[in-house]
Amino acid sequence: MRLMKVPAFLLILILAACGEDIETNMSEDVSDFEFTTQDMETMSNDDLKGEWWIADFVFTNCTTVCPPMTRNMAELQQKMKEENLDAQLVSFSVDPKRDTPEALKQFAQNFQADFSNWTLLTGYEFQTIKEFSIKSFKSLVRKPPEGSDQVTHGTSFFLINPEGEVIKSYNGTKTEEMQKIVDDLKIVLN
């Protein structure tokens, strides 16, 4: 009789583990925003209420981290499609003066973006996105140094829950992190 209790106990542990939440490393509320999309429409945090979403910060004339980050976002989008995971992708421009809606759209199209669940945002002042990034995502944004047009910004991807809370950050420059995001989405969406 005692031997039967051990397998039953192990089965209960395994089943209980299936319902676990993901391991988080952040807890920040996303500040209210209302910005312009690549299609010259308006998107606000109210539009994302009730949705899981992944955010990043990029700019179109970036010569270092943004191309690999955007390639990774495109790969993430493809993996999400393959796994039938319903979440939104949102890329905030950190160079809003240069990044018009048209520039953002062309930039994303270069990476085969599907705009059905990937939105790129602009239409604000630099100071607005700097404060938004720091306050909501604890992510640095700094004007280009003298003689440069390269904005300094963080390279993380962020997972935001349906209540508008940033709950996890991932390294947006590492391709292997995209699978970690997919694995976390499988848990929170099921």
MDAnalysis code that builds the backbone (N, CA, C; Angstrom):
import MDAnalysis as mda
import numpy as np

u = mda.Universe.empty(570, n_residues=190, atom_resindex=np.repeat(np.arange(190), 3), trajectory=True)
u.add_TopologyAttr("name", ["N", "CA", "C"] * 190)
u.add_TopologyAttr("resid", np.arange(1, 191))
u.add_TopologyAttr("resname", ["MET", "ARG", "LEU", "MET", "LYS", "VAL", "PRO", "ALA", "PHE", "LEU", "LEU", "ILE", "LEU", "ILE", "LEU", "ALA", "ALA", "CYS", "GLY", "GLU", "ASP", "ILE", "GLU", "THR", "ASN", "MET", "SER", "GLU", "ASP", "VAL", "SER", "ASP", "PHE", "GLU", "PHE", "THR", "THR", "GLN", "ASP", "MET", "GLU", "THR", "MET", "SER", "ASN", "ASP", "ASP", "LEU", "LYS", "GLY", "GLU", "TRP", "TRP", "ILE", "ALA", "ASP", "PHE", "VAL", "PHE", "THR", "ASN", "CYS", "THR", "THR", "VAL", "CYS", "PRO", "PRO", "MET", "THR", "ARG", "ASN", "MET", "ALA", "GLU", "LEU", "GLN", "GLN", "LYS", "MET", "LYS", "GLU", "GLU", "ASN", "LEU", "ASP", "ALA", "GLN", "LEU", "VAL", "SER", "PHE", "SER", "VAL", "ASP", "PRO", "LYS", "ARG", "ASP", "THR", "PRO", "GLU", "ALA", "LEU", "LYS", "GLN", "PHE", "ALA", "GLN", "ASN", "PHE", "GLN", "ALA", "ASP", "PHE", "SER", "ASN", "TRP", "THR", "LEU", "LEU", "THR", "GLY", "TYR", "GLU", "PHE", "GLN", "THR", "ILE", "LYS", "GLU", "PHE", "SER", "ILE", "LYS", "SER", "PHE", "LYS", "SER", "LEU", "VAL", "ARG", "LYS", "PRO", "PRO", "GLU", "GLY", "SER", "ASP", "GLN", "VAL", "THR", "HIS", "GLY", "THR", "SER", "PHE", "PHE", "LEU", "ILE", "ASN", "PRO", "GLU", "GLY", "GLU", "VAL", "ILE", "LYS", "SER", "TYR", "ASN", "GLY", "THR", "LYS", "THR", "GLU", "GLU", "MET", "GLN", "LYS", "ILE", "VAL", "ASP", "ASP", "LEU", "LYS", "ILE", "VAL", "LEU", "ASN"])
u.atoms.positions = np.array([
    [0.821, -1.201, 0.000],
    [0.000, 0.000, 0.000],
    [0.869, 1.270, 0.000],
    [1.946, 1.225, 0.780],
    [2.835, 2.368, 0.878],
    [3.468, 2.679, -0.483],
    [3.799, 1.668, -1.272],
    [4.395, 1.858, -2.582],
    [3.464, 2.574, -3.542],
    [2.179, 2.395, -3.425],
    [1.213, 3.053, -4.310],
    [1.075, 4.535, -3.986],
    [1.334, 4.908, -2.745],
    [1.221, 6.304, -2.348],
    [2.302, 7.154, -2.999],
    [3.501, 6.624, -3.170],
    [4.605, 7.380, -3.758],
    [4.296, 7.783, -5.197],
    [3.881, 6.843, -6.097],
    [3.546, 7.267, -7.465],
    [2.383, 8.265, -7.499],
    [1.394, 8.072, -6.651],
    [0.260, 9.000, -6.625],
    [0.726, 10.391, -6.202],
    [1.616, 10.448, -5.210],
    [2.156, 11.719, -4.752],
    [2.960, 12.394, -5.868],
    [3.791, 11.634, -6.580],
    [4.571, 12.180, -7.694],
    [3.668, 12.702, -8.802],
    [2.605, 11.977, -9.104],
    [1.659, 12.415, -10.133],
    [1.015, 13.741, -9.739],
    [0.658, 13.861, -8.481],
    [0.056, 15.118, -8.001],
    [1.065, 16.261, -8.136],
    [2.332, 16.020, -7.789],
    [3.362, 17.055, -7.932],
    [3.535, 17.471, -9.385],
    [3.552, 16.506, -10.281],
    [3.718, 16.802, -11.707],
    [2.538, 17.610, -12.228],
    [1.343, 17.210, -11.877],
    [0.144, 17.932, -12.333],
    [0.087, 19.338, -11.742],
    [0.504, 19.477, -10.504],
    [0.501, 20.802, -9.877],
    [1.503, 21.719, -10.569],
    [2.637, 21.168, -10.979],
    [3.656, 21.974, -11.655],
    [3.165, 22.492, -12.996],
    [2.270, 21.776, -13.643],
    [1.752, 22.198, -14.949],
    [0.989, 23.505, -14.857],
    [0.401, 23.791, -13.713],
    [-0.393, 24.996, -13.575],
    [0.386, 26.177, -13.032],
    [1.711, 26.037, -12.922],
    [2.522, 27.110, -12.353],
    [2.554, 28.334, -13.255],
    [2.739, 29.464, -12.616],
    [2.950, 30.698, -13.352],
    [4.411, 30.765, -13.781],
    [4.713, 31.702, -14.647],
    [6.104, 31.872, -15.071],
    [6.890, 32.591, -13.985],
    [8.195, 32.458, -14.048],
    [9.066, 33.188, -13.144],
    [9.201, 34.614, -13.677],
    [8.886, 35.591, -12.839],
    [8.941, 36.982, -13.269],
    [10.182, 37.665, -12.700],
    [10.569, 38.785, -13.313],
    [11.711, 39.545, -12.795],
    [11.432, 41.046, -12.768],
    [10.163, 41.418, -12.988],
    [9.768, 42.831, -12.953],
    [8.357, 42.952, -12.404],
    [8.017, 44.147, -11.979],
    [6.653, 44.470, -11.582],
    [6.484, 45.987, -11.671],
    [6.157, 46.444, -12.881],
    [5.983, 47.871, -13.143],
    [4.710, 48.091, -13.942],
    [3.925, 49.080, -13.561],
    [2.731, 49.421, -14.330],
    [3.112, 50.284, -15.525],
    [2.540, 49.964, -16.683],
    [2.772, 50.773, -17.878],
    [1.960, 52.056, -17.745],
    [2.635, 53.185, -17.869],
    [1.967, 54.487, -17.800],
    [0.990, 54.638, -18.953],
    [-0.005, 55.479, -18.751],
    [-0.956, 55.757, -19.824],
    [-0.228, 56.351, -21.024],
    [-0.620, 55.910, -22.205],
    [-0.057, 56.470, -23.426],
    [-1.102, 56.451, -24.527],
    [-0.893, 57.319, -25.501],
    [-1.700, 57.366, -26.719],
    [-0.780, 57.879, -27.819],
    [-0.320, 56.958, -28.670],
    [0.680, 57.271, -29.673],
    [0.179, 56.917, -31.068],
    [0.953, 57.260, -32.091],
    [0.583, 57.059, -33.492],
    [1.234, 55.793, -34.034],
    [0.430, 54.978, -34.735],
    [0.922, 53.715, -35.291],
    [1.557, 53.937, -36.664],
    [2.153, 52.870, -37.174],
    [2.742, 52.886, -38.517],
    [1.669, 53.120, -39.584],
    [0.412, 52.913, -39.251],
    [-0.693, 53.148, -40.188],
    [-1.383, 54.480, -39.935],
    [-0.735, 55.350, -39.147],
    [-1.243, 56.682, -38.810],
    [-2.569, 56.628, -38.060],
    [-2.745, 55.571, -37.291],
    [-3.882, 55.456, -36.388],
    [-3.378, 55.705, -34.973],
    [-4.286, 55.670, -34.014],
    [-3.908, 55.887, -32.624],
    [-3.980, 54.573, -31.858],
    [-2.990, 54.342, -31.035],
    [-3.018, 53.199, -30.115],
    [-2.724, 53.712, -28.722],
    [-3.482, 53.210, -27.762],
    [-3.251, 53.575, -26.367],
    [-3.140, 52.300, -25.542],
    [-2.742, 52.467, -24.292],
    [-2.679, 51.298, -23.422],
    [-4.075, 50.717, -23.201],
    [-5.123, 51.526, -23.350],
    [-6.491, 50.998, -23.245],
    [-6.774, 49.967, -24.341],
    [-6.165, 50.161, -25.520],
    [-6.353, 49.204, -26.620],
    [-5.728, 47.853, -26.309],
    [-4.798, 47.836, -25.372],
    [-4.096, 46.597, -25.035],
    [-4.611, 45.942, -23.757],
    [-5.581, 46.590, -23.092],
    [-6.142, 46.006, -21.873],
    [-6.768, 44.658, -22.198],
    [-6.507, 43.686, -21.350],
    [-7.036, 42.348, -21.559],
    [-6.175, 41.488, -22.479],
    [-5.062, 42.057, -22.984],
    [-4.165, 41.340, -23.905],
    [-2.802, 41.129, -23.246],
    [-2.171, 40.018, -23.572],
    [-0.756, 39.849, -23.281],
    [-0.004, 40.518, -24.412],
    [1.079, 41.236, -24.104],
    [1.859, 41.876, -25.158],
    [3.333, 41.939, -24.801],
    [4.141, 42.028, -25.864],
    [5.580, 42.116, -25.745],
    [5.990, 43.451, -26.348],
    [6.830, 44.199, -25.627],
    [7.256, 45.526, -26.084],
    [8.769, 45.587, -26.215],
    [9.219, 46.465, -27.100],
    [10.638, 46.807, -27.184],
    [10.770, 48.253, -27.623],
    [12.012, 48.746, -27.611],
    [12.326, 50.124, -27.981],
    [13.414, 50.087, -29.045],
    [13.121, 50.669, -30.215],
    [14.042, 50.635, -31.357],
    [13.966, 51.964, -32.109],
    [14.818, 52.121, -33.129],
    [14.672, 53.241, -34.060],
    [15.223, 52.825, -35.413],
    [14.708, 53.459, -36.458],
    [14.912, 52.959, -37.824],
    [16.310, 53.163, -38.377],
    [17.042, 54.179, -37.934],
    [18.378, 54.373, -38.498],
    [19.469, 53.867, -37.566],
    [19.102, 53.022, -36.641],
    [20.035, 52.404, -35.702],
    [21.009, 51.510, -36.472],
    [22.281, 51.614, -36.131],
    [23.298, 50.831, -36.839],
    [23.862, 49.688, -35.999],
    [23.342, 49.510, -34.791],
    [23.913, 48.487, -33.910],
    [22.869, 47.455, -33.483],
    [22.156, 47.713, -32.414],
    [21.299, 46.695, -31.797],
    [19.901, 46.551, -32.403],
    [19.397, 47.588, -33.042],
    [18.006, 47.528, -33.525],
    [17.774, 46.508, -34.646],
    [18.658, 46.400, -35.634],
    [18.409, 45.365, -36.644],
    [18.313, 43.950, -36.057],
    [19.254, 43.520, -35.182],
    [19.065, 42.180, -34.613],
    [17.838, 42.083, -33.704],
    [17.535, 43.152, -32.986],
    [16.331, 43.124, -32.143],
    [15.083, 42.974, -33.005],
    [15.022, 43.709, -34.105],
    [13.841, 43.655, -34.959],
    [13.768, 42.315, -35.678],
    [14.905, 41.762, -36.069],
    [14.930, 40.411, -36.640],
    [14.398, 39.405, -35.613],
    [14.797, 39.576, -34.355],
    [14.310, 38.688, -33.294],
    [12.818, 38.858, -33.058],
    [12.335, 40.087, -33.141],
    [10.895, 40.306, -32.979],
    [10.139, 39.617, -34.119],
    [10.674, 39.688, -35.331],
    [10.049, 39.002, -36.474],
    [10.073, 37.493, -36.263],
    [11.179, 36.978, -35.745],
    [11.259, 35.545, -35.458],
    [10.259, 35.162, -34.369],
    [10.165, 35.996, -33.339],
    [9.188, 35.756, -32.278],
    [7.783, 35.712, -32.858],
    [7.472, 36.657, -33.730],
    [6.149, 36.684, -34.345],
    [5.876, 35.387, -35.104],
    [6.861, 34.903, -35.839],
    [6.704, 33.663, -36.592],
    [6.492, 32.470, -35.657],
    [7.272, 32.399, -34.596],
    [7.125, 31.308, -33.622],
    [5.742, 31.357, -32.961],
    [5.263, 32.568, -32.672],
    [3.939, 32.708, -32.068],
    [2.860, 32.198, -33.021],
    [3.011, 32.504, -34.316],
    [2.047, 32.004, -35.308],
    [2.049, 30.487, -35.351],
    [3.250, 29.905, -35.381],
    [3.377, 28.452, -35.450],
    [2.759, 27.775, -34.241],
    [2.836, 28.420, -33.094],
    [2.303, 27.857, -31.851],
    [0.867, 28.326, -31.567],
    [0.323, 29.150, -32.467],
    [-1.031, 29.684, -32.301],
    [-1.177, 30.444, -30.972],
    [-0.208, 31.318, -30.702],
    [-0.212, 32.116, -29.479],
    [-0.706, 33.520, -29.796],
    [-1.760, 33.929, -29.132],
    [-2.408, 35.207, -29.398],
    [-1.905, 36.278, -28.435],
    [-0.902, 37.027, -28.879],
    [-0.367, 38.143, -28.098],
    [0.010, 39.249, -29.075],
    [0.115, 40.457, -28.565],
    [0.461, 41.612, -29.386],
    [1.945, 41.936, -29.252],
    [2.525, 42.480, -30.295],
    [3.902, 42.969, -30.285],
    [3.850, 44.475, -30.495],
    [4.581, 45.218, -29.680],
    [4.569, 46.678, -29.765],
    [6.007, 47.188, -29.704],
    [6.415, 47.905, -30.743],
    [7.747, 48.507, -30.791],
    [7.600, 50.024, -30.704],
    [8.235, 50.608, -29.695],
    [8.212, 52.057, -29.486],
    [9.470, 52.664, -30.097],
    [9.317, 53.692, -30.916],
    [10.482, 54.391, -31.473],
    [11.088, 55.300, -30.421],
    [12.426, 55.272, -30.334],
    [13.134, 56.192, -29.437],
    [13.710, 57.374, -30.215],
    [13.361, 57.461, -31.505],
    [13.793, 58.576, -32.355],
    [12.562, 59.112, -33.095],
    [11.583, 59.639, -32.337],
    [10.302, 59.999, -32.951],
    [10.388, 61.116, -33.984],
    [11.395, 61.967, -33.892],
    [11.522, 63.049, -34.870],
    [11.786, 62.479, -36.259],
    [12.636, 61.496, -36.349],
    [12.992, 60.872, -37.627],
    [12.018, 59.752, -38.000],
    [11.529, 59.035, -37.007],
    [10.693, 57.858, -37.266],
    [9.226, 58.235, -37.448],
    [8.918, 58.628, -38.665],
    [7.524, 58.893, -39.028],
    [6.788, 57.566, -39.132],
    [5.456, 57.592, -39.172],
    [4.730, 56.334, -39.387],
    [5.203, 55.608, -40.643],
    [5.430, 56.364, -41.713],
    [5.871, 55.742, -42.972],
    [7.242, 55.090, -42.816],
    [8.158, 55.764, -42.130],
    [9.503, 55.209, -41.914],
    [9.433, 53.935, -41.080],
    [8.604, 53.941, -40.048],
    [8.449, 52.748, -39.212],
    [7.868, 51.585, -40.009],
    [6.870, 51.889, -40.844],
    [6.240, 50.830, -41.636],
    [7.246, 50.202, -42.598],
    [8.014, 51.039, -43.283],
    [9.018, 50.524, -44.215],
    [10.076, 49.703, -43.480],
    [10.517, 50.206, -42.343],
    [11.511, 49.510, -41.529],
    [11.014, 48.114, -41.159],
    [9.803, 48.023, -40.656],
    [9.250, 46.728, -40.239],
    [9.010, 45.804, -41.430],
    [8.593, 46.371, -42.558],
    [8.391, 45.552, -43.752],
    [9.696, 44.915, -44.217],
    [10.820, 45.587, -43.985],
    [12.120, 45.017, -44.323],
    [12.394, 43.725, -43.551],
    [11.670, 43.532, -42.447],
    [11.813, 42.330, -41.621],
    [10.584, 41.417, -41.743],
    [9.779, 41.626, -42.786],
    [8.576, 40.830, -43.057],
    [7.572, 40.866, -41.891],
    [7.430, 42.022, -41.275],
    [6.481, 42.174, -40.170],
    [5.064, 41.949, -40.656],
    [4.282, 41.286, -39.832],
    [2.852, 41.128, -40.061],
    [2.166, 42.108, -39.105],
    [1.517, 43.113, -39.665],
    [0.942, 44.170, -38.840],
    [-0.380, 43.777, -38.178],
    [-0.802, 42.534, -38.339],
    [-2.038, 42.106, -37.678],
    [-1.865, 42.042, -36.159],
    [-0.633, 41.812, -35.681],
    [-0.408, 41.816, -34.234],
    [0.918, 42.477, -33.839],
    [1.506, 43.220, -34.780],
    [2.749, 43.949, -34.476],
    [2.536, 45.408, -34.844],
    [2.619, 46.271, -33.855],
    [2.406, 47.699, -34.039],
    [3.677, 48.449, -33.668],
    [4.039, 49.415, -34.506],
    [5.169, 50.290, -34.210],
    [4.620, 51.675, -33.918],
    [5.157, 52.317, -32.871],
    [4.583, 53.574, -32.393],
    [5.572, 54.735, -32.425],
    [5.020, 55.911, -32.716],
    [5.756, 57.170, -32.759],
    [4.747, 58.288, -32.466],
    [5.103, 59.537, -32.813],
    [4.148, 60.634, -32.663],
    [4.187, 61.305, -31.302],
    [5.366, 61.418, -30.724],
    [5.539, 62.038, -29.416],
    [6.895, 62.741, -29.420],
    [7.157, 63.483, -28.383],
    [8.457, 64.147, -28.237],
    [9.475, 63.162, -27.662],
    [10.743, 63.418, -27.909],
    [11.801, 62.556, -27.376],
    [11.696, 62.451, -25.850],
    [11.482, 63.578, -25.174],
    [11.395, 63.570, -23.713],
    [10.269, 62.666, -23.229],
    [9.166, 62.613, -23.976],
    [8.020, 61.772, -23.612],
    [8.412, 60.302, -23.618],
    [9.085, 59.845, -24.689],
    [9.453, 58.422, -24.771],
    [10.566, 58.099, -23.784],
    [11.443, 59.046, -23.542],
    [12.504, 58.836, -22.545],
    [11.892, 58.590, -21.170],
    [10.984, 59.462, -20.753],
    [10.342, 59.320, -19.439],
    [9.473, 58.068, -19.378],
    [8.757, 57.778, -20.464],
    [7.892, 56.601, -20.530],
    [8.717, 55.325, -20.381],
    [9.820, 55.242, -21.100],
    [10.675, 54.058, -21.061],
    [11.264, 53.847, -19.665],
    [11.735, 54.917, -19.079],
    [12.352, 54.810, -17.753],
    [11.307, 54.490, -16.691],
    [10.186, 55.205, -16.701],
    [9.171, 55.022, -15.656],
    [8.467, 53.672, -15.760],
    [8.046, 53.297, -16.961],
    [7.239, 52.086, -17.121],
    [8.067, 50.812, -17.245],
    [9.259, 50.908, -17.835],
    [10.034, 49.715, -18.159],
    [11.405, 49.681, -17.482],
    [11.733, 50.747, -16.731],
    [13.053, 50.847, -16.090],
    [14.163, 50.653, -17.122],
    [13.938, 51.229, -18.309],
    [14.854, 51.062, -19.435],
    [15.380, 52.426, -19.876],
    [16.688, 52.540, -19.924],
    [17.366, 53.785, -20.255],
    [17.109, 54.224, -21.696],
    [16.878, 55.508, -21.879],
    [16.871, 56.140, -23.208],
    [17.630, 57.454, -23.046],
    [18.617, 57.665, -23.924],
    [19.446, 58.872, -23.832],
    [19.660, 59.433, -25.237],
    [19.642, 60.766, -25.358],
    [19.891, 61.427, -26.640],
    [21.242, 61.004, -27.202],
    [21.394, 61.102, -28.522],
    [22.690, 60.759, -29.128],
    [23.801, 61.649, -28.578],
    [24.995, 61.094, -28.439],
    [26.123, 61.934, -28.021],
    [26.463, 62.948, -29.114],
    [27.183, 63.967, -28.750],
    [27.585, 65.021, -29.688],
    [28.222, 64.415, -30.940],
    [27.731, 64.833, -32.111],
    [28.281, 64.375, -33.375],
    [27.754, 63.033, -33.854],
    [26.749, 62.494, -33.174],
    [26.182, 61.194, -33.543],
    [24.668, 61.317, -33.714],
    [24.075, 60.378, -34.450],
    [22.613, 60.334, -34.556],
    [22.072, 59.048, -33.932],
    [22.902, 58.374, -33.115],
    [22.525, 57.098, -32.523],
    [22.034, 57.266, -31.085],
    [20.742, 57.041, -30.895],
    [20.116, 57.132, -29.583],
    [20.577, 55.941, -28.740],
    [20.881, 56.187, -27.486],
    [21.218, 55.105, -26.554],
    [19.914, 54.616, -25.927],
    [19.719, 53.301, -25.947],
    [18.489, 52.748, -25.375],
    [18.709, 51.311, -24.949],
    [17.807, 50.822, -24.112],
    [17.879, 49.449, -23.647],
    [17.553, 48.461, -24.762],
    [17.967, 47.221, -24.564],
    [17.791, 46.189, -25.589],
    [16.877, 45.057, -25.135],
    [16.096, 45.303, -24.121],
    [15.217, 44.251, -23.603],
    [13.904, 44.173, -24.363],
    [13.330, 42.975, -24.352],
    [11.933, 42.754, -24.716],
    [11.209, 42.591, -23.381],
    [9.978, 43.101, -23.324],
    [9.229, 43.087, -22.072],
    [7.899, 42.379, -22.251],
    [7.539, 41.538, -21.293],
    [6.248, 40.866, -21.295],
    [5.309, 41.634, -20.372],
    [4.165, 42.032, -20.919],
    [3.182, 42.818, -20.176],
    [1.911, 41.996, -20.068],
    [1.347, 41.934, -18.871],
    [0.144, 41.127, -18.649],
    [-1.125, 41.902, -19.034],
    [-2.283, 41.240, -19.039],
    [-3.528, 41.903, -19.463],
    [-3.949, 43.088, -18.595],
    [-3.376, 43.202, -17.397],
    [-3.689, 44.324, -16.515],
    [-2.761, 45.510, -16.769],
    [-1.825, 45.375, -17.703],
    [-0.915, 46.470, -18.025],
    [0.298, 46.548, -17.126],
    [0.720, 45.416, -16.582],
    [1.892, 45.375, -15.718],
    [3.034, 44.658, -16.442],
    [4.197, 45.299, -16.465],
    [5.396, 44.668, -17.009],
    [5.844, 43.634, -15.989],
    [5.883, 42.362, -16.407],
    [6.211, 41.317, -15.437],
    [7.545, 40.615, -15.705],
    [8.087, 40.796, -16.932],
    [9.342, 40.097, -17.212],
    [10.090, 40.790, -18.339],
    [11.422, 40.781, -18.228],
    [12.263, 41.292, -19.320],
    [13.145, 40.165, -19.828],
    [13.482, 40.266, -21.114],
    [14.317, 39.286, -21.801],
    [15.363, 40.061, -22.600],
    [16.477, 39.424, -22.915],
    [17.496, 40.064, -23.731],
    [17.039, 40.033, -25.188],
    [16.705, 41.192, -25.731],
    [16.168, 41.284, -27.091],
    [17.187, 41.087, -28.187],
    [18.466, 41.046, -27.847],
    [19.497, 40.849, -28.871],
    [19.875, 39.381, -29.032],
    [19.415, 38.528, -28.147],
    [19.777, 37.105, -28.192],
    [18.634, 36.292, -28.796],
    [18.909, 35.645, -29.898],
    [17.896, 34.864, -30.603],
    [17.298, 33.782, -29.714],
    [18.113, 33.144, -28.886],
    [17.613, 32.052, -28.036],
    [16.578, 32.532, -27.012],
    [16.571, 33.817, -26.721],
    [15.578, 34.354, -25.780],
    [14.163, 34.308, -26.358],
    [14.033, 34.280, -27.690],
    [12.708, 34.266, -28.306],
    [11.956, 32.987, -27.927],
    [12.668, 31.880, -27.835],
    [12.017, 30.636, -27.420],
    [11.569, 30.724, -25.966],
    [12.337, 31.419, -25.124],
    [11.936, 31.600, -23.728],
    [10.632, 32.389, -23.658],
    [10.496, 33.410, -24.513],
    [9.258, 34.186, -24.539],
    [8.101, 33.294, -24.982],
    [8.320, 32.520, -26.025],
    [7.280, 31.596, -26.514],
    [6.883, 30.622, -25.404],
    [7.863, 30.061, -24.715],
    [7.566, 29.119, -23.631],
    [6.751, 29.788, -22.530],
    [7.098, 31.025, -22.182],
    [6.328, 31.753, -21.166],
    [4.915, 32.059, -21.660],
    [4.797, 32.451, -22.930],
    [3.460, 32.719, -23.484],
    [2.592, 31.474, -23.477],
    [3.174, 30.320, -23.749],
    [2.407, 29.064, -23.713],
    [1.811, 28.847, -22.334],
    [2.574, 29.196, -21.303],
    [2.091, 29.022, -19.928],
    [0.991, 30.021, -19.603],
    [1.232, 31.301, -19.879],
    [0.262, 32.317, -19.443],
    [-1.001, 32.348, -20.308],
    [-0.902, 31.900, -21.548],
    [-2.067, 31.926, -22.433],
    [-2.921, 30.670, -22.354],
    [-2.410, 29.650, -21.685],
    [-3.180, 28.391, -21.587],
    [-3.695, 28.145, -20.201],
])
